[in-house]
């Protein structure tokens, strides 16, 4: 009888640990500011299980669009004539995280104002 309780306890621990393990999902950075000229940047994405990425924005593309485990995701941002904001959602079936891209008008660095 004692052995049955030990086995049940160990199975419970394994299942509990597995659920916490699978829920982990993260991207770094979670926000990115880009100029109107667009461009690309890398995101360090972490997930212990299969994941997918999606967006409603036609001006945002990324690769890969899905994977298994940790990976670097390259985000491509089209040029724009006006500021805009978009998101990419990463989902691993257990949890989601969102990357927000703010495309803004940037002032040139050498435009110092004299007083």
C-alpha positions in Angstrom: 0.0 0.0 0.0 2.8 2.4 0.9 4.4 1.8 -2.6 1.2 2.8 -4.3 1.2 6.1 -2.5 4.8 6.8 -3.4 4.2 6.0 -7.1 1.0 8.2 -7.1 3.0 11.0 -5.4 5.8 10.8 -7.9 3.4 10.8 -10.9 1.6 13.8 -9.5 4.9 15.7 -9.2 5.9 14.8 -12.7 2.7 16.0 -14.2 2.7 19.2 -12.1 6.3 20.0 -13.1 5.5 19.3 -16.8 2.6 21.8 -16.9 4.7 24.6 -15.4 7.5 23.7 -17.8 5.4 23.9 -20.8 3.7 27.2 -19.9 7.0 29.1 -20.1 7.0 31.5 -23.1 8.9 34.8 -23.6 10.3 37.1 -26.2 13.0 39.7 -25.8 12.4 42.5 -26.5 8.7 42.7 -25.9 8.5 46.2 -27.4 10.5 47.7 -30.3 10.5 51.2 -31.7 11.4 51.5 -35.4 11.7 54.5 -37.7 9.4 55.1 -40.7 12.1 53.7 -43.0 11.4 50.2 -41.6 14.0 47.5 -41.4 14.5 44.3 -39.5 15.5 43.1 -36.0 16.0 39.9 -34.1 13.9 38.6 -31.2 15.2 36.1 -28.7 12.2 33.8 -28.3 11.9 31.1 -25.7 9.4 28.3 -25.5 9.9 24.7 -24.4 7.3 23.3 -26.8 5.9 23.8 -30.3 4.9 27.4 -30.9 3.3 29.6 -33.6 3.4 33.3 -34.3 0.7 35.5 -35.9 -0.2 39.1 -36.7 -3.1 40.9 -38.4 -0.7 43.6 -39.8 0.3 43.2 -43.5 3.3 45.4 -42.9 4.9 43.0 -40.4 6.5 39.7 -41.4 8.6 37.3 -39.5 10.5 34.1 -39.9 10.2 31.5 -38.8 6.5 31.6 -38.4 6.5 28.5 -36.1 9.0 26.2 -34.4 9.8 23.9 -31.5 11.9 25.2 -28.6 13.9 28.4 -28.3 14.9 30.3 -31.4 15.8 33.6 -32.9 12.9 35.2 -34.8 13.7 37.8 -37.4 11.0 40.6 -37.7 10.8 42.6 -40.9 9.0 46.0 -40.8 7.9 47.7 -44.1 8.5 51.4 -44.6 5.7 53.8 -43.8 4.7 57.4 -44.5 3.0 57.8 -41.1 3.5 56.4 -37.5 1.7 53.1 -36.7 1.6 50.3 -34.1 1.3 46.6 -34.6 1.6 43.4 -32.6 2.9 39.9 -33.1 1.4 37.2 -30.9 3.4 34.1 -30.0 1.4 31.1 -28.7 2.6 27.7 -27.5 -0.8 26.2 -26.7 -0.3 26.8 -23.0 0.5 30.5 -22.9 0.9 33.6 -25.2 3.2 36.6 -25.2 3.0 39.7 -27.4 5.7 41.7 -29.2 4.6 45.3 -29.9 6.2 47.3 -32.7 5.9 51.1 -32.7 6.9 52.7 -36.0 7.5 56.3 -35.4 8.9 59.4 -37.0 12.5 59.8 -35.7 14.5 63.0 -35.6 18.0 62.9 -37.1 20.6 62.6 -34.3 22.7 65.5 -35.7 19.8 68.0 -35.5 20.9 69.9 -32.4 19.1 73.1 -31.6 21.2 76.1 -30.7 20.0 78.6 -28.1 
